[in-house]
Amino acid sequence: MAGAALGVSLALVLGLVACGTLSRTVVAPPTIPGATFVGSAACADCHEQIVQGFRTATHANLQARGANALEVGCESCHGPGSLHSESGGEPGTILNPKQDPLTCYQCHLATRAAFQLPYHHPVPEGRLSCQDCHDPHQGPAVKGAGTSLVSGDEACFECHNAQRGPHVFEHEALREGCTTCHQPHGAVNAKLLTQRNASLCLKCHIAERQTGGRVLIGGFDHSALLSQGTCWSAGCHEAVHGSQVNSSLRY
């Protein structure tokens, strides 16, 4: 009986797919009252370097082409550009995602949700913009991103320079990049941490449980210390990114 029900359900799903009735999310370019689409070629009249560099951008992979799409490129984010072009670039005639992240949110729905979490970078408050960390016009969307895992950290170090180092005693986790421990947009944990308290550290620092309730980490008994707070508090490993004086990451 269960097999028959499963077969009917599967046939129904396949039938819906075949008929094209399953819904899909469609992201439409933003609109500007009274403006029409003119194509990216018109933007090159004033923004030649940006248009040329856009060919290398991550966002260029999303560029729509063809008569029906009017080769939407720049206008996918900035809105139809006829008024902007006709006015000679008058401010306010085109959308500026740097001033309002709502344009970015049209595609990046998960990122918008992350900014609603208790701890987040202050983009909704207007103290940061998406372009402070991301370059939409040229190269990888994350500033400094490349083939190296840590190259994307350059965007973080623009503000968090003290964490860059160099450190005499480095925390090896830095070799994996900031996002090993931090959520870049928003998190439920303070400091944008991916996990709460010692649970984060124990992802790499394997604990061995011994008889008598002892918890050994690196050969040392941490059972009492783990109940006193985070690993980077209680006078332990405060220099969590790296230390100049102590191999146990202490100040």
N, C-alpha and C positions, 0 to 999 in steps of 0.2 A: 504493500500500500504506500509506504514511504517512498519507494523507488518510483512508483507511478506518479506521485505528486511532484517529485523532483523533476521527472521528465516533462511534465506539463509546464512547470515553472521555467525550465530551460528553453522549451519550445516557445513560450511566451516572450522571453527576453530576446531570443534570436529573431522572432517575428517583429518585435519592436525595432531592433537594430536594422533589419532588412527594410522595414517601411520608413526608416529615418525619423521615427517619432521620439527617440530619446533626446532629451534636451542637452544642449551644449552651451557653455558660457561664451558669449561673443563680446569682445572688447572693442568698442567703437571709439574713433578719435573724438576728442573734446570739441565742443561747438562754441562759436563766438557769434553773438547776434549780429546779423547783417554781413557776415564775412563768408567767403567761399574759398575752396581749396585752389591753390595756384601751383602746387608742386614744389619740390625742393630746389629745382633749378632757379626759381625766382629768388630763393633765399641766398643763393650764391652771389647775387649781384652785390650784396653788402657783407655777407658773412662767408667769404670765399674760403678762408682757412678752415673754418669749422666744418663746412660742407665737404671739403677735401679730406679732412681728418676723420670724418664720420665713417668713411669706408672701412676703417680699421676697428671701429667701435663694436663692442658686444651687441649693442642695440641695433646695429645695422643688419644683423641677422633676422630681425623682425620686420624689416622694411617690406611693405606690400608693393606689388608692381602690377601693371596692367591698366587698361583703359578704365575699368570700373573703379579701381582704387586710386586713380589719379597719381600713381606712384607716391603714395603717402609715405613720407619719411620724417622730415622735421615737424610736419603738421600732426603727426601721430601724438606728439606730446605738447606741442605749442598751440594747437588749434589751427583752423583755417587762416591763411595769411594774407588774404586780399586787402583787407583794411590796413594792415601793417605795411604792406608793400606800397600801396597807393599813397599813404601818408608820409612815406620816406622814413619809416621806422619809428613813428610816434609811440612813446611809452603808453602802455595800457591797451594797445590794439592787438596784443598777442599775449598768450599765457606764459607766465614765468614760473616753472616748477621750483626754482630756487626759493621763491618767495612763498609758494603754497604747495605743500606736498600732495595735495589731493590728486594732482595729475599723475604722480607716480603711483598712488594708491589704486588707480584704475586697473593696473595690471598686477601690482604687488599686494594682493589682498592679505596674505599671511603676514607681511611686514606691517601693514596697517594694524592688524590685530595685536602684533607684538608690542607696538607702541602704546597699547591700551593697558598693558600689564603694569603691576605696581612699580616696578623699577625699569626705567627705559632711558635711552638717550633723549635729550630734551628737544626733539624735533616737533612734536605737537605744540610745545610751548613757544616755538619760534626762535629758540636760542641756537639751534643747529638746523642745517638744511641737509637734504639727501646728498647734495653735491659737495658737502664738506668731506664726505667719505667716498663718494662715487663720482666717476667721470662718465657722463652719458654720451659725450661727443667723440671720444677718441680712446682707442685701446680697450683693455679690460675694464669692466664696469667698476670693479674695486680698485681704487688707486694703488699702484705699486704691485698689483697681482701679476703673477707670472708662473713660471714652472716651479719655483721654489715655494714650499709650504708657508714659509715665514714672510715672503715678499709682500703678501697682503697686509701684514702688520704695519706697513708704512702709514697707512691711513690712521691707524690707532695712535702711532707715535707722534703724529702731528699735534695731538693734544696731550697725550700721556708720555711725555718725553722722559720722565724720570725712570720709567719702566724699561726703556730701551737698553740701558747699559752703556758701555760694557761693564760687566760685573766680574770681580775676581773669582767669586764662587757663584756660578750661574745655576738657575733652576732649569733642569733639562727640559721641562715642559715647554719652555720658551722656544725650543727648536721646532716644536710642533705647531706653534702659532697661538695667537691670543684666543682664538675660538675653541681651543682645546678646553679652556676653563670658563670662557665668557660667551654669553649670547650677545651678539653685536647690536641687536635692536631693542630687545626688551626681555625681561625674565621675571619669574615670581620670586626669585631670590635676590637679596641685596648684592650690590657690586656686579649685577648681571651674571651671576654665577650659574653654570649649567646644573649644578647640584648643590644641595644644602650641606653646610658644615663639613665634617670630616669625610662624609660620603664622597665628596669630590676628590679628595686626596687619595682615598683608598681605591680609586679606579686604577691608579698606577702603583701606589705603595702597598703591596700585598701584605695583609695581616695574617699571621699564623696564630690560631687559637690553641692554647696549651691547657693542660690540666690546672685546676684551681682558678679558672676564669681569667688567666693571664692572656693578654693579646700582645704578641711580639711583632714589631715592625722594624726591620733592619737589625734584628737581634736584640732590641731593647724593649722592655716591658712598658707598653703604652696604655694598659688597661685603666689606670686611674686618670691619666691625662685626657683620654678621649671623652670622659664625662664632664670635663671642666670647661669645654667650649670648643671653638674651632682650632685647627692645627696652627693657625697664624695668630692666635691670641694666647693668653695665659703665659706670656713671656717665653714662648717657644719659637716658632718659625715665622716671626713677624716680617722678615725680609723675603716675602714669598716669591718675588720676581728675581731676586738675586742679592747677594750680600758682598760687601767689600772686605769683611773682616772675619766671617765665620762660615765654615763649610756646612753647618747645619742651618744655614739661611737665617741667622740672627743678626740683629743690629749691634 
